[in-house]
Amino acid sequence: MSTPSPYRPGFATQPPLLAGRQHLLQLVETAVRTSGNRRQSFQVLYGPRGVGKTVLLDRYAAIAMERQWAVVRHEARSPGDPIGAILEQLHDCTGLTKKMSRELVELRERWGEESQTLNLGVYRRESKRERRDAIPIAQQFASAVLAVAEHCTKDRRGLMILVDEVQEVHPDELSVFGPIMQDLSRRPGLTAMIVFGGLPDTPGLVTDAVTYGERMAFHPIDNLDNDATLQALAGPADSAGRPFDGDALTVLADATGGYPYFVQLFGDYAWQASDGHARITLDDANRAIDLARHDSERGLYVARWKKLPAGEQTYLTAMARISTSIPVRTGQIADALGKPITALSAVRNRLLDRGIIVAPSTGHVAASIPGFLDYVLTVSEPSKPAGGRTATTRITTSPTKPPRHRGRTT
């Protein structure tokens, strides 16, 4: 009988071993034990899709619940009603007084009327509708959150609010978190955390919409480094009783590019390819790489490519023709397309905001997903081989300060 695979390929799926994120988990462990470091109580996790932001938010929630904290977990949708959803979950927190529960129900009803007046349900980020200076009910919402936090603190626990896909939240709704963080900062005795997760443009959206938002702790979530990739692949295999040969582990780790989703996908294929073997060999790893890349070309790559407008596809094609394996200078792309850099800034920024590309350094761009530009090249020039391998390229996007979603340098 085959031994089940220890790997868990799939988005938002908890991996068997969460490698390379220990520093963030330690920050949360510390924050739920003490209210001393208030800045780490307000966090923003941002990065391309597939790097494990949702997995981290789920782990944050688990850490908080282990200490009996009240946890409010919301994944934003567009259109959607994040404030209403959060109010409903606050109402469901255990141990609230009848008066507090009744006030939360009333506030939820008032918010429903207010959001209809603002017409937030039909909002799209691309719309040109101007933000209102404030939402009248914002302070009432802040008071409700603080009341629940105070109740939880008296009960020797805390309150954690997690909002995933925060780039989908209307700026007016996002702005209501400003008064909450300000009031919490004035009352360090209250134990509470607010954590946002979103795409690469999230820091700019937060700092634009949220008063006090620029003082949150911004944590870029990138691809894993080499040591973490090796650990994430080898650990589950060792625990399941079918370890890697050294060369097989090295080749497979390089092929994943450190992309967390690929670590699980390639590991799963290696496990299947080695069925019946005592160890995972180099032949098993090479077979797994071929299968996993074919899987990605049919699913992940094609799905992302087809969603892109023609202008963005043209930009990526020019980028791929220059190199599929190392960061490309934006000036080279402009030259290849016969346009000034400034004429391509909007296209570049949209690709950055979508998480399709990253800017590892000023004036350079690279694909956020290993192998994607090879796919772009085969689609745009099917008669030519891919211009390079992305297997050994690991891109980090850690900035020295929170990036803005407008006015990027080129």
Salt bridges, closest charged atoms under 4 A:
ASP58 OD1 - ARG73 NH2 2.68
GLU75 OE2 - ARG77 NH1 2.70
ASP81 OD2 - ARG108 NH2 3.21
GLU88 OE2 - ARG108 NE 3.38
ASP92 OD1 - HIS91 ND1 3.55
GLU150 OE2 - LYS154 NZ 3.91
GLU150 OE2 - ARG187 NH2 3.46
ASP155 OD2 - ARG157 NE 3.10
GLU165 OE2 - ARG49 NH1 2.95
ASP172 OD2 - ARG129 NH2 3.39
ASP172 OD1 - ARG131 NE 3.67
ASP172 OD2 - HIS170 ND1 3.87
ASP183 OD1 - ARG186 NH1 2.78
ASP201 OD2 - ARG125 NH2 2.41
ASP208 OD1 - ARG404 NH2 2.56
ASP208 OD2 - HIS405 NE2 3.41
ASP208 OD2 - ARG406 NH1 2.63
ASP245 OD1 - ARG279 NE 2.59
ASP284 OD2 - HIS277 ND1 2.98
GLU312 OE2 - ARG350 NE 2.99
GLU312 OE1 - ARG354 NE 2.77
ASP353 OD1 - ARG408 NH2 2.61
GLU381 OE2 - ARG321 NE 2.51
GLU381 OE1 - LYS384 NZ 3.92
